Amino acid sequence: MDGDYGTGTVEAVKWLQINRLNLDGSADGAYGPQTRGKMRWPHYYDRGALNSCSNPSTL
């Protein structure tokens, strides 16, 4: 990870938009409102405690 939103990241986000989020018509590789709104934010366990990730669009 280099912190750069380069071509590899854009292609990965496009793949996610098309193959997992059903955003075929608007697959642009940008992590914008549509992508953020469709992403699932799972629960996870940290040292036995149940936590959940927050969807930034709901904060």
RABELTA-V681893 format. One record per run of one state. SS is the DSSP state (H for helix, E for strand, C for the rest). FROM is the first residue (numbers start at 1). TO is the last residue. If there is no record, write none. Layout:
{{SS FROM TO} {SS FROM TO}}
This chain:
{{C 1 6} {H 7 19} {C 20 23} {H 24 26} {C 27 32} {H 33 38} {C 39 42} {E 43 46} {C 47 48} {E 49 52} {C 53 55} {H 56 58} {C 59 59}}
